[in-house]
Amino acid sequence: MDLKDLYRDVILDHNKRPRNFGRLDPCDSAADGSNPLCGDRLSVSLRMDGERVAEIMFEGKGCAISTASASLMTEAVKGLDVTAVNALHQLVHGTLTSSTDSPPPAGLGKLAALAGVREYPARVKCASLCWHTLEAALERRQSTVSTE
């Protein structure tokens, strides 16, 4: 099995069986996001323990890339502090927007599966919507996040 097949399998698995799907109630913070071009809509809800993400869930409707990205994100950031979440967001953003020839950076874990999205520039917004929505929830912003 080559790397592209492995990445595709991870995306398909997280789309079919998203992890941490639902809404935390009660939650410390929540934010909504929308990708009008693709029709993706999602909400991220958080429970914090000081500066650390103790619990995170998402809900919504979107394409396979959007759903899988949100599922992978929730697994990756649970337990991290805000500084580490922001650093991981930058690493994922760099991966999504880097050359298709470069391998994904070390330290991404399963999030490396999102590297395949680079080959489809129009889908980068699908993969990044959840990260921008998480950022809004961490900053307790009230307006809906939009990728447009």
PAMAR-333601 format. One line per field, with one value per residue: residue in three letters; x, y, z of N, C-alpha, C in turn. Coordinates in nm, 4 decimals. Example, Ala and Ser with C-alpha at 12.3 -4.5 7.8 and 13.67 -1.06 7.14 Angstrom:
<sites>
residu: [Ala;Ser];
n.x: [1.3190;1.2850];
n.y: [-0.5690;-0.2250];
n.z: [0.7800;0.7080];
ca.x: [1.2300;1.3670];
ca.y: [-0.4500;-0.1060];
ca.z: [0.7800;0.7140];
c.x: [1.3200;1.2900];
c.y: [-0.3300;0.0030];
c.z: [0.7800;0.7870];
</sites>
This chain:
<sites>
residu: [Met;Asp;Leu;Lys;Asp;Leu;Tyr;Arg;Asp;Val;Ile;Leu;Asp;His;Asn;Lys;Arg;Pro;Arg;Asn;Phe;Gly;Arg;Leu;Asp;Pro;Cys;Asp;Ser;Ala;Ala;Asp;Gly;Ser;Asn;Pro;Leu;Cys;Gly;Asp;Arg;Leu;Ser;Val;Ser;Leu;Arg;Met;Asp;Gly;Glu;Arg;Val;Ala;Glu;Ile;Met;Phe;Glu;Gly;Lys;Gly;Cys;Ala;Ile;Ser;Thr;Ala;Ser;Ala;Ser;Leu;Met;Thr;Glu;Ala;Val;Lys;Gly;Leu;Asp;Val;Thr;Ala;Val;Asn;Ala;Leu;His;Gln;Leu;Val;His;Gly;Thr;Leu;Thr;Ser;Ser;Thr;Asp;Ser;Pro;Pro;Pro;Ala;Gly;Leu;Gly;Lys;Leu;Ala;Ala;Leu;Ala;Gly;Val;Arg;Glu;Tyr;Pro;Ala;Arg;Val;Lys;Cys;Ala;Ser;Leu;Cys;Trp;His;Thr;Leu;Glu;Ala;Ala;Leu;Glu;Arg;Arg;Gln;Ser;Thr;Val;Ser;Thr;Glu];
n.x: [0.0856;0.0647;0.1617;-0.0325;-0.2633;-0.2899;-0.3318;-0.5733;-0.7392;-0.7419;-0.8735;-1.1238;-1.2113;-1.2353;-1.4307;-1.6516;-1.6823;-1.6795;-1.4817;-1.5421;-1.7850;-2.0566;-2.2137;-2.0734;-2.2189;-2.2621;-2.0503;-1.7380;-1.6787;-1.7765;-1.7930;-1.9017;-1.8645;-1.8364;-1.8233;-1.9012;-1.8659;-1.8421;-2.0407;-2.0015;-2.0688;-2.0044;-1.9822;-1.7819;-1.7225;-1.5918;-1.4367;-1.2483;-0.9487;-0.8033;-0.5532;-0.5594;-0.7019;-0.9521;-1.1765;-1.3239;-1.5537;-1.7259;-1.9821;-2.1985;-2.2501;-2.0874;-1.8505;-1.6544;-1.3825;-1.3923;-1.5340;-1.3680;-1.1304;-1.2078;-1.2673;-1.0146;-0.8726;-0.9944;-0.9144;-0.6390;-0.5918;-0.6964;-0.6215;-0.4029;-0.2281;-0.3186;-0.1118;0.0267;-0.1783;-0.2131;0.0387;0.0261;-0.1865;-0.0650;0.1296;-0.0307;-0.1629;0.0570;0.1249;-0.1016;-0.0802;0.1636;0.4148;0.3263;0.5201;0.6739;0.7328;0.4971;0.5473;0.7303;0.5724;0.3042;0.1428;-0.1574;-0.2738;-0.1232;-0.2471;-0.4004;-0.2365;-0.2676;-0.4677;-0.3512;-0.3159;-0.5488;-0.6345;-0.8745;-0.9987;-0.8652;-0.9754;-1.1875;-1.0590;-0.9382;-1.1336;-1.2341;-1.0161;-0.9939;-1.2344;-1.2011;-0.9990;-1.1463;-1.3239;-1.1446;-1.0628;-1.2954;-1.4663;-1.7599;-1.8765;-1.9672;-1.7339;-1.5927;-1.4782;-1.4585];
n.y: [-0.1181;0.2150;0.5488;0.7411;0.5845;0.5029;0.7528;0.8250;0.6204;0.6824;0.9309;0.8531;0.6753;0.8462;1.0144;0.8435;0.7414;0.9606;1.0907;1.2102;1.3392;1.5517;1.7632;1.9376;1.9712;2.0930;2.3522;2.5305;2.7058;2.7806;2.7714;2.8623;2.7597;2.8197;2.7225;2.8671;2.8191;2.5428;2.4477;2.3442;2.3262;2.3761;2.3223;2.3834;2.2748;2.3306;2.2180;2.3454;2.3039;2.5058;2.6302;2.4218;2.2016;2.0171;1.8689;1.8197;1.8626;1.8234;1.9183;1.8983;1.9449;1.8398;1.8085;1.5123;1.5660;1.7894;1.6864;1.4697;1.6076;1.7653;1.5634;1.4353;1.6553;1.6997;1.4731;1.5142;1.7549;1.7293;1.7511;1.9123;2.2244;2.5718;2.7066;2.4944;2.3957;2.6102;2.6062;2.3567;2.4047;2.5909;2.4244;2.2366;2.4110;2.4990;2.2558;2.2041;2.4042;2.3845;2.2804;2.0156;1.8313;1.8113;1.6191;1.5509;1.7312;1.6042;1.5005;1.5385;1.3168;1.1318;1.3436;1.3922;1.2731;1.4649;1.5905;1.5110;1.6715;1.8950;1.8607;1.9391;2.2349;2.3836;2.2488;2.2971;2.4862;2.3415;2.1547;2.3212;2.4642;2.3686;2.4151;2.6955;2.7496;2.6274;2.7950;3.0336;2.9520;2.9085;3.1688;3.2776;3.4105;3.5521;3.5746;3.4029;3.1942;3.2217;3.0797;3.2310];
n.z: [0.0000;-0.0931;0.0165;-0.0561;-0.0766;0.1880;0.3157;0.1908;0.2892;0.5649;0.5609;0.4524;0.6530;0.8797;0.7824;0.7495;1.0090;1.2156;1.4793;1.8112;1.7591;1.7885;2.0362;2.3047;2.6184;2.9252;2.7838;2.7684;2.5691;2.2329;1.8748;1.5452;1.2052;0.8524;0.5140;0.2468;-0.0287;-0.0652;0.0958;0.3463;0.6926;1.0307;1.3871;1.6697;1.9920;2.3184;2.6200;2.8678;3.0620;3.2455;3.0490;2.8803;2.6375;2.7405;2.6642;2.3448;2.0838;1.7711;1.5389;1.2554;0.9009;0.6102;0.3391;0.2634;0.3136;0.4849;0.7089;0.7840;0.8409;1.0612;1.2450;1.2713;1.3702;1.6225;1.7629;1.7635;1.9060;2.1599;2.4962;2.4574;2.5231;2.4694;2.3321;2.2102;2.0488;1.8720;1.7468;1.6213;1.4487;1.2745;1.1614;1.0277;0.8497;0.6990;0.5825;0.4238;0.2361;0.1174;-0.1264;-0.3471;-0.3803;-0.1540;0.1400;0.4090;0.7149;1.0001;1.3024;1.2641;1.2855;1.2454;1.1157;0.8948;0.6854;0.5677;0.3903;0.1278;0.0304;-0.0730;-0.3432;-0.4533;-0.4725;-0.4368;-0.2350;-0.0021;0.1710;0.2707;0.4310;0.6155;0.7498;1.0018;1.1688;1.1715;1.2920;1.5395;1.6379;1.6655;1.8667;2.0785;2.1175;2.1929;2.0151;1.8777;1.6230;1.3189;1.1650;0.8456;0.5419;0.3221];
ca.x: [0.0000;0.1472;0.1236;-0.1584;-0.3719;-0.3027;-0.3953;-0.7129;-0.8099;-0.7621;-0.9786;-1.2511;-1.2492;-1.2801;-1.5555;-1.7593;-1.6957;-1.6106;-1.4570;-1.5796;-1.8949;-2.1667;-2.1951;-2.0499;-2.3163;-2.2209;-1.9169;-1.6793;-1.6760;-1.8170;-1.7903;-1.9587;-1.7888;-1.9071;-1.7516;-2.0125;-1.8367;-1.8631;-2.1597;-1.9646;-2.1056;-1.9747;-1.9679;-1.6832;-1.7450;-1.4744;-1.4305;-1.1084;-0.8926;-0.7032;-0.5146;-0.5555;-0.8277;-0.9860;-1.2731;-1.3598;-1.6439;-1.7745;-2.1004;-2.2302;-2.2586;-1.9874;-1.7920;-1.5697;-1.2582;-1.4266;-1.5688;-1.2486;-1.0367;-1.2570;-1.2501;-0.8708;-0.8329;-1.0385;-0.8258;-0.5029;-0.5757;-0.7438;-0.5130;-0.2978;-0.2547;-0.3500;0.0100;0.0519;-0.2855;-0.1800;0.1548;-0.0210;-0.2656;0.0307;0.1916;-0.1313;-0.1804;0.1757;0.1151;-0.2078;-0.0468;0.2999;0.4313;0.2831;0.6394;0.7383;0.6638;0.4410;0.6461;0.7194;0.4954;0.1623;0.0657;-0.2623;-0.3057;-0.0485;-0.3412;-0.4542;-0.1405;-0.3210;-0.5579;-0.2713;-0.3305;-0.6785;-0.6340;-1.0096;-1.0432;-0.7877;-1.0682;-1.2663;-0.9749;-0.8951;-1.2474;-1.2428;-0.9065;-1.0307;-1.3461;-1.1394;-0.9304;-1.2511;-1.3741;-1.0419;-1.0606;-1.4320;-1.5276;-1.9018;-1.9210;-1.9447;-1.6118;-1.6175;-1.3564;-1.4641];
ca.y: [0.0000;0.3360;0.6542;0.8037;0.4938;0.5104;0.8807;0.8183;0.5332;0.7567;1.0304;0.7827;0.6220;0.9555;1.0662;0.7472;0.7254;1.0748;1.0851;1.3295;1.4047;1.5904;1.8937;1.9341;2.0510;2.2309;2.3744;2.6592;2.7913;2.7166;2.8595;2.8072;2.7885;2.7962;2.7315;2.8868;2.7652;2.3975;2.4168;2.2881;2.4027;2.2983;2.3876;2.3231;2.3101;2.2987;2.2280;2.3734;2.2858;2.6120;2.6592;2.2934;2.1515;1.8934;1.7980;1.8911;1.7910;1.9018;1.8670;1.9723;1.8719;1.8866;1.7103;1.4121;1.6299;1.8744;1.6004;1.3960;1.7022;1.7999;1.4451;1.4226;1.7685;1.6819;1.3731;1.5663;1.8676;1.6973;1.7412;2.0109;2.3607;2.6637;2.7327;2.3754;2.3916;2.7110;2.5573;2.2482;2.4704;2.6465;2.3108;2.1836;2.5114;2.4891;2.1308;2.2181;2.5049;2.3641;2.2114;1.8758;1.7463;1.7982;1.5265;1.6188;1.7421;1.5127;1.5555;1.5531;1.1965;1.1026;1.4653;1.3870;1.2290;1.5842;1.6388;1.4814;1.7796;1.9944;1.8370;1.9944;2.3648;2.4288;2.1750;2.3393;2.5527;2.2357;2.0937;2.4186;2.5271;2.3293;2.4786;2.8355;2.7487;2.6007;2.9182;3.1252;2.9016;2.9349;3.3140;3.3119;3.5031;3.5212;3.5734;3.2790;3.1913;3.1893;3.0620;3.3268];
ca.z: [0.0000;-0.0945;0.1104;-0.0987;-0.0385;0.3335;0.3453;0.1467;0.3830;0.6896;0.5333;0.4379;0.7833;0.9658;0.7276;0.7778;1.1535;1.2776;1.6235;1.8881;1.6883;1.8763;2.1016;2.4492;2.6920;2.9013;2.7285;2.8057;2.4514;2.1080;1.7582;1.4224;1.0852;0.7272;0.3879;0.1536;-0.1605;-0.0646;0.1741;0.4763;0.8122;1.1503;1.5168;1.7580;2.1325;2.3999;2.7653;2.8977;3.1950;3.2395;2.9106;2.8098;2.5813;2.8116;2.5790;2.2224;1.9941;1.6566;1.4707;1.1356;0.7747;0.5157;0.2497;0.3300;0.3600;0.5989;0.8219;0.8260;0.8993;1.1946;1.3290;1.2984;1.4536;1.7614;1.8250;1.7759;1.9999;2.2947;2.5922;2.4302;2.5682;2.3601;2.2546;2.1273;1.9480;1.7705;1.6713;1.5348;1.3431;1.1778;1.0927;0.9346;0.7443;0.6133;0.5064;0.3244;0.1351;0.0667;-0.2542;-0.3449;-0.3861;-0.0235;0.2306;0.5257;0.8216;1.1131;1.4133;1.2315;1.3155;1.1473;1.0401;0.7687;0.5817;0.5013;0.2907;-0.0047;-0.0105;-0.1470;-0.4876;-0.4926;-0.4031;-0.4006;-0.1163;0.1158;0.2623;0.3347;0.5341;0.7160;0.8168;1.1422;1.2424;1.1918;1.3865;1.6697;1.6779;1.7111;1.9958;2.1786;2.1404;2.2342;1.9187;1.8610;1.4836;1.2448;1.0854;0.7058;0.4632;0.2096];
c.x: [0.0899;0.0865;-0.0091;-0.2783;-0.3978;-0.3740;-0.5435;-0.7950;-0.8378;-0.8746;-1.1153;-1.3015;-1.3036;-1.4063;-1.6718;-1.7877;-1.6232;-1.5990;-1.5000;-1.6894;-2.0092;-2.1360;-2.1732;-2.1528;-2.3103;-2.0811;-1.8682;-1.6829;-1.7199;-1.8079;-1.8493;-1.8729;-1.8669;-1.8119;-1.8595;-1.9899;-1.8716;-1.9916;-2.1295;-2.0091;-2.0714;-1.9673;-1.8641;-1.7163;-1.6313;-1.5068;-1.2829;-1.0743;-0.7757;-0.6767;-0.5171;-0.6949;-0.8568;-1.0794;-1.3018;-1.4508;-1.6810;-1.9014;-2.1250;-2.2395;-2.1545;-1.9395;-1.7014;-1.4428;-1.2857;-1.4541;-1.4466;-1.1487;-1.0789;-1.2391;-1.1033;-0.8228;-0.8712;-0.9517;-0.6881;-0.4896;-0.6217;-0.6238;-0.4010;-0.3329;-0.2697;-0.2279;0.0400;-0.0538;-0.2535;-0.0613;0.1133;-0.1041;-0.1725;0.0977;0.0959;-0.1510;-0.0629;0.1728;0.0132;-0.1687;0.0928;0.2982;0.3885;0.4017;0.7008;0.6602;0.6040;0.5457;0.6237;0.6352;0.3478;0.0791;-0.0351;-0.3019;-0.2300;-0.1385;-0.3981;-0.3603;-0.1899;-0.4119;-0.4829;-0.2879;-0.4607;-0.6964;-0.7729;-1.0591;-0.9678;-0.8793;-1.1564;-1.1887;-0.9399;-1.0096;-1.2516;-1.1350;-0.9361;-1.1452;-1.2952;-1.0707;-1.0322;-1.3063;-1.2730;-1.0352;-1.1963;-1.4945;-1.6701;-1.9467;-1.8871;-1.8191;-1.6497;-1.4848;-1.3545;-1.4301];
c.y: [0.1240;0.4420;0.7191;0.7172;0.4995;0.6397;0.8781;0.7329;0.6031;0.8581;0.9619;0.7295;0.7326;1.0224;0.9739;0.7349;0.8397;1.0573;1.2173;1.4102;1.4297;1.7258;1.8694;2.0235;2.0085;2.2368;2.5116;2.7580;2.7106;2.8200;2.7853;2.8482;2.7506;2.8121;2.7444;2.8238;2.6167;2.3588;2.3535;2.3833;2.3157;2.3872;2.3098;2.3689;2.2529;2.3006;2.2405;2.3363;2.3833;2.6474;2.5334;2.2556;2.0172;1.8063;1.8845;1.8021;1.8837;1.8377;1.9532;1.8818;1.9290;1.7743;1.6158;1.4743;1.7128;1.7903;1.5269;1.4883;1.7396;1.6835;1.4264;1.5336;1.7454;1.5793;1.4320;1.6725;1.8373;1.6764;1.8425;2.1462;2.4506;2.6919;2.6156;2.3612;2.4896;2.6671;2.4460;2.3043;2.5250;2.5351;2.2513;2.2818;2.5070;2.3657;2.1431;2.3106;2.4882;2.2912;2.0651;1.7800;1.7226;1.7021;1.6039;1.6242;1.6375;1.5794;1.5724;1.4316;1.1694;1.2239;1.4715;1.3418;1.3476;1.6380;1.6145;1.5909;1.8843;1.9808;1.8951;2.1288;2.4145;2.3612;2.2132;2.4068;2.4518;2.1765;2.1913;2.4823;2.4944;2.3968;2.6255;2.8467;2.7196;2.7259;3.0197;3.0819;2.9290;3.0829;3.3678;3.4203;3.4577;3.5106;3.4393;3.2944;3.1531;3.1753;3.1554;3.4658];
c.z: [0.0000;-0.0028;0.0729;-0.0609;0.1117;0.3732;0.3089;0.2436;0.5160;0.6719;0.5252;0.5719;0.8735;0.9121;0.7634;0.9269;1.2253;1.4286;1.6853;1.8186;1.7860;1.9373;2.2503;2.5177;2.8378;2.8400;2.7732;2.6899;2.3303;1.9963;1.6391;1.3044;0.9613;0.6093;0.2798;0.0166;-0.1700;0.0094;0.3085;0.5867;0.9323;1.2724;1.5956;1.8987;2.2167;2.5479;2.7979;3.0416;3.2015;3.0941;2.8227;2.7596;2.6470;2.7279;2.4576;2.1396;1.8787;1.6051;1.3488;1.0153;0.6798;0.4276;0.3295;0.3868;0.4853;0.7235;0.8741;0.8939;1.0412;1.2915;1.3695;1.3922;1.5989;1.8333;1.8546;1.8850;2.1420;2.3866;2.5716;2.4922;2.4456;2.2724;2.1610;2.0176;1.8361;1.6853;1.5752;1.4202;1.2356;1.0969;0.9893;0.8191;0.6458;0.5259;0.3941;0.2094;0.0769;-0.0676;-0.2418;-0.3493;-0.2488;0.0658;0.3478;0.6373;0.9305;1.2211;1.3844;1.2718;1.2052;1.0643;0.9078;0.6531;0.5050;0.3940;0.1486;-0.0585;-0.0929;-0.2981;-0.5429;-0.4206;-0.3611;-0.2729;0.0109;0.2179;0.3354;0.4528;0.6453;0.7941;0.9661;1.2264;1.2704;1.2936;1.5279;1.7238;1.7325;1.8466;2.1068;2.2149;2.1832;2.1458;1.8913;1.7153;1.4179;1.1597;0.9424;0.6331;0.3425;0.2553];
</sites>
